[in-house]
Amino acid sequence: YFILMKAVVLVGGAAQRLEMYIGSYNKHLIPMGSNLIIEKGIKDLLRVGVSEFFIITNHSWEEDFRFILQERCKLGGTRVTVHASKMMKMPLPDVLFEAKDFVNKDNFLFFLGDNVFLSPHPYNLLNTLITKNNPNTIVLAKSKEISEFGVPVFQKNSNVLKYIEEKPIKFIDTLKFDWVTTGLAYYTPEVFDLAHLLMLEAKPNRSLSDIHNLMIIKKSLKVIKWSGLWFDVGTYQRYKEALYFVLKNGDDFRFDIEICPRTEMIKATLFAEKLSNLLK
């Protein structure tokens, strides 16, 4: 059976690592096989019974997302709210806080829209996340690029979290780290209290890892290790690796940049040129 649930989905940001390829285009609206990146994520969430979506994007992209969600994902009526974030380069805890009124007193799924869970299908993972009475729960996956993500540090010879190091420049100690935090989580409303606390403290460069570390102190954070194939497609190299997998292993091998909104805008970028060469 389905547990009806809310989801907060972030599809904004400055896309600095992809800017040389896509310019000012929104990275969540580029194709991943026959789906747009955000379309795949939304369809995965719909499959486990998410009933309401709060989509946070950059100003001027609201109508593009409304169209995609209504026409391609068949989300109509009051099921989806598209919200323009106040600033493009806000810290993630501040952006998340903008969903407070939508969430109200409910637990909810949180999803960074440039995350792609590929193999196996994340259906079982998502179902595990929304199990009734779960505490705040984050999903870990393996990556060789630990300097790009939050890195969990566990107590010696155990799965008990000590803290999460955000984008470490070097190895924290002599241990080998390969688990990182993904952009998928299950939160209780406590997350908004902690986000607000960080905002009041005005800590520079505050991140979701700061919220998670406060949860660790409060013993209110659980982790799930997912050993499947996962990509944060915020760089062209990771996007290309994910796309290769989808085109070689997916059920649908179609790929058409024409499905992108503002098609002429994306066609004029280096991204379109590189994709054309890659797909040949």
Secondary structure, DSSP 4 states (H G I P E B T S, - for coil): ----EEEEEE--S--GGGHHHHTTS-GGGSEETTEEHHHHHHHHHHHTTEEEEEEEE-TT-HHHHHHIIIIIS---TTSEEEEE-S-TT--HHHHHHTTHHHHTT--EEEEETTEEEEES-THHHHHHHT-TT--EEEEEEE-S-GGGSEEEEEPTTSS-EEEEEES-SS-SSSS---EEEEEEEEE-THHHHHHHHHHHHT-TT--HHHHHHHHHHTT-EEEEE--SEEEETTSHHHHHHHHHHHHHHSS-----GGGSSSHHHHHTSHHHHHHHHHH-
